[in-house]
Amino acid sequence: MSEANATRVKLISSITAPLGFFVLALLIVEVFLGAVLVGSNIAPETKAAGLWVGLLAFLLVILLVFLLVWFKPENLVYDKDVLSERMRHRDYLAHAKSQSAK
């Protein structure tokens, strides 16, 4: 595996929480738009439109993260292991409650 691929695999595997996913998604969008806008011979009006698209994508991600923090803060900051444990505990409690109701 090349060094570039190893770096990509390490970056993707390091994302264990939803906040990291949002950061990576925003980074990908912004890098793509930046590369297209800088490295292409398109009209200045089109470059300006691309800049606005990038800004809107940035604001959309900020809004989504804000909504997650507001309504489900534990889902944003816990990693996958903690979320799995909490889900198992919740399922166990629901099962125990249904058994005691019988």
DRENSEMI-783614 format. One record per atom (N, C-alpha, C, O, CB): residue in one letter; x, y, z. Coordinates in steps of 0.05 Angstrom, whole numbers, plus 5000, padded with zeros to 4 digits. Glycine has a CB too. Layout:
N
AXYZ...
end
This chain:
102
M501749775000M500050005000M501850255000M503850265015M498150005024S501150444983S502850684982S502450855007S500550815022S502150844956E504251045010E504151215033E501651395033E500451445054E506651395035A500851485009A498351645007A495951485015A494151585029A498051754978N495751235005N493551065013N493551005043N491351005055N493550804997A495850955054A496050905083A495051145099A493751115119A498950835091T495751385089T494851635103T491851655101T490551735121T496251875090R490651595078R487751615075R486351415093R484451475107R486951555046V487451165094V486250965111V486351045140V484451015155V487650685107K488651155148K488951245176K487051475182K485851475204K491851335181L486651655164L484851885168L481951785171L480551865189L485052085145I481151605153I478351505154I477851335178I475751355191I477751345128S479751175186S479451005209S479551155235S478551055256S481550785210S480651395235S480751555260S478051685266S477751795288S482951765257I476151685248I473551805252I471851605267I470851415256I472251885225T471451655293T469851475309T467451615321T465751485333T471551365331A467251875318A464952025329A463652185307A464952255287A465852205352P461052235310P459652395289P460852665283P460852755260P456852425296L461952795303L463153055299L465553035280L465953205263L464153185325G467152825282G469352775264G468352735236G469652815217G470952535273F466052595232F464952565206F464252825194F464752875170F462552375207F462953005209F462253265198F464653425190F464653555170F460553415219V466753415206V469153555200V470453445174V471253605157V471253535223L470553185171L471653065147L469853135123L470953195101L471852765150A467253125125A465553185103A465853475094A466053535070A462553135110L466053655113L466453935106L469153985093L469454135074L466154115131L471153845103L473853875092L473853775063L475053905046L475853715108I472553555057I472453445030I471053645012I472053694990I471053175030V468753745020V467253935003V468954184998V469154274975V464654015016E470154295018E471654545015E474154504997E474754674981E472454655042V475554285001V477854224985V477054184956V478454294938V479353984995F474954044951F474053994924F473254264910F474154314888F471553804923L471754424924L470954684912L473354864908L473554994888L468854824930G475154864927G477555024924G479254944900G480255114885G479255014949A479554684897A481154584874A479854644848A481154724829A481654284877V477254614846V475854674821V475954974815V476455054792V472954574823L475455134835L475455424830L478155534824L478355724807L474255564854V480255434836V482955544831V484155424806V485455564791V484755494855G483655174802G485055034780G483555024754G484354864736G485654764788S481455174750S479955164725S479855434712S480155644724S477155064730N479455424686N479155664670N476155714666N475155674644N480655654643I474855804686I471955864683I471556164688I473256304698I470355694703A469256254680A468656534683A468656624712A467956474730A465856604670P469456874717P469456974744P466756954758P466556914782P470357264744E464556984743E461856964754E461356684765E460156644786E459757044734T462356484750T462056204758T463756154783T462956004800T462856014735K466156264783K467856234807K466456354832K466556244854K470656364803A465256584828A463756714850A461456534859A460956504883A462756994842A460056414840A457856234847A458955994863A457655904882A456356144822G461155884854G462455664869G463255744897G463055584915G464855564853L464155984900L464956084927L462456094944L462556024968L466256364925W460256184934W457756194949W456755914956W455655864978W455556344934V457055724938V456355444943V457955334967V456855204985V456655264918G460555394966G462355304988G461555435014G461455295035G465155374982L460855685014L459955825038L457355705048L457055665072L459656125033L455455655030L452955535039L453355255050L452055185070L451055525015A455155095038A455654825049A456854845077A456154695094A457654675030F458655035081F459855085107F457655155127F457655045149F461955305106L455955345120L453855425138L451855195144L450755175166L452355665127L451255035124L449454805127L450654605147L449154505165L448954665100V453154555145V454454365164V454354485192V453854345212V457354305156I454954745195I454754865221I451954845232I451654795256I455655165219L449954895216L447154865225L446554585234L445254545254L445254955203L447354385218L446854105225L448154025251L446953895268L447753915203V450654115255V452054055280V450754195303V450454075325V455054135278F449854445299F448454585320F445954435328F445354405352F447754875311L444354345309L441954205315L442453945329L441053865348L440354145289L444553795321L445353555336L446153615365L445353475383L447653415322V447653825368V448453895395V446053975412V445953905436V450554125395W444254115400W441854205415W440053975423W439153965446W440354405398F439453795404F437453585409F438653325419F437353195435F435953535384K441053255411K442252995419K445253035424K446852925409K441752775397P445953175444P448853225448P450452975453P452852965445P449253415471E449252775465E450852535471E451552385445E453652255444E449252345489N449952405424N450552275399N452852415384N454052285366N448152265381L453352655391L455452805376L458252755388L460152745373L454753095377V458352735414V461052725426V461952445434V464352395436V461052895450Y460152255438Y460951985445Y462051845421Y461151885398Y458651835457D463951675425D464951515403D463251265399D461351225414D467951425408K463851105379K462150885371K461950675393K459850545396K463250755346D463950635409D463850435431D461850515453D460350355462D466650395443V461950765460V460150865481V457250865471V455450785485V460951155490L456850945446L454150935435L453050655434L450750605440L454151065407S454750465426S453850185425S453150085453S451149945456S456050005413E454750145472E454150065500E451550185510E449950055523E456550145519R451150445504R448650575513R446250445499R444150415512R448750875506M446450375474M444250245459M443649975471M441349895474M444850225429R445749815477R445349555489R443949585516R442149425523R448049405493H444849785532H443649825558H440649905555H438949805570H445150045574R440150075536R437350165531R435649925523R433349895532R437250385510D436649755505D435249515496D434749325519D432649205521D436749385473Y436749295536Y436549115559Y434349215578Y432749055588Y439249095574L434249475583L432249595600L429449555588L427549495603L432849885606A429249595562A426549565549A425749275551A423349215556A426749655520H427549085547H426848805549H426048725578H424148585582H429248635540A427548825597A426948765625A424248885633A422748765648A429148875643K423649115623K421049245629K418749085617K416649045630K421049535618S419148985592S417048835579S416648565594S414448455595S417648785550Q418848445604Q418648195618Q417248225645Q415748055654Q421448075623S417748455658S416448495685S413548565682S411948535701S417948715700A412748665658A409948735654A408248485649A405748505650A409648935631K409448265642K407948015636K406947885661K405647675659K409647825621
end
